[in-house]
Amino acid sequence: MSDSTAPLADASATSRYQTTIATRVAIVIVLALAALAAFIIDIMLGSGTLPLKTVLLALWSPETADAGAVFIVWELRMPMTLMALITGISLSLSGLLMQTILDNPLAEPFTLGVSSAAGFGASLSLGYSVSLAGLLPWLPGELITAVNAFLFALLAALLVLGLSRGGASVQSVTLLGIALHFVFSSLLSLVQYMASVDQLQSIVFWLMGSLQRATWLKVSITAAAGALLIPVVLLNAWSLTALKSFGEQATVLGVNVKRLRVVMLIISALLAGMVTAVVGIIGFIGLVAPHVARMLVGEDHRFSIAATIAVGAVFATFASIATKMIVPGAVLPLGMVTALTGLPFFIVLVMRNMKGGGL
């Protein structure tokens, strides 16, 4: 290439790069707007559908809105809708982190036994009033089951970290997580087998995953935790991209791979554990959302993190809408709906990647 054509080539490359960046930013904005639209629609729908104008007035200026509408929006529907939003954000980001640090496209909160451990902790509290949270006498009664589930989820993550100390490979960490998943699943089955009819009903309902347990206290705690953890992930976006692209060789670029994996694994477990503790076991969001986001914006974590969060929010909020519409007069468990709606996405994803030569 001659000296005269080099500046033109550089300008063309710069222009393509700027176009790519602008396109990805636009995609993230569109996804965020879709999540906002789903959020408002979810608040509108319920045992009685509220007009859009009434909902917007209750949200924007509650002091001038109808008192009944304000009560329905803020006290009955808002906690559930916000919990759906937080669930989608947390589980999708947890799945993205696990898929990146474990280099496994099928990784999600189930992979490290976090969800099954949370289910076991909740079942002990619901069925037999056995709770690690009982060590905290100041804890509000409505949080005992949730905190017990979270502590067991955290225990599963710490066990994986402890057993994998000494430079274990990502394959070993994944296998340890899968082993813990089966252990806690077996313990959960044992608790269900020994439970009475009433205890079993409570446990099964919790395991299905439901937004109806959402309260302002639980929403506030999970939202505050997410607000602390998500910025840490965003600050490590470049390092995560390097890890995804180069694996262990990312150390050449100045990335402390071992520390990054440990920190992101803990954050992933915390995000999944806190949500699972409140709403129960929710499948497919942590698996599907990161893949959809990468299909839209690529592997650059500067964009895939935001896109994954937005896709997860859209998926969970529309699933919340579906829980109210599938069976008139009834609200189905969220976990049931995400599994039913997530399966077609997963099949399409698998078929697409089979044509491309693998996941």
Secondary structure as UniProt FT lines:
FT   TURN            3..5
FT   HELIX           6..44
FT   HELIX           52..60
FT   TURN            62..64
FT   HELIX           67..71
FT   HELIX           72..77
FT   HELIX           78..101
FT   TURN            102..103
FT   TURN            105..106
FT   TURN            109..113
FT   HELIX           114..128
FT   HELIX           132..135
FT   TURN            137..138
FT   HELIX           141..143
FT   HELIX           144..163
FT   TURN            164..167
FT   HELIX           170..194
FT   HELIX           197..208
FT   HELIX           211..213
FT   HELIX           216..235
FT   HELIX           237..246
FT   HELIX           247..253
FT   HELIX           257..279
FT   HELIX           285..297
FT   HELIX           301..325
FT   TURN            328..329
FT   HELIX           334..355
FT   TURN            356..357
//
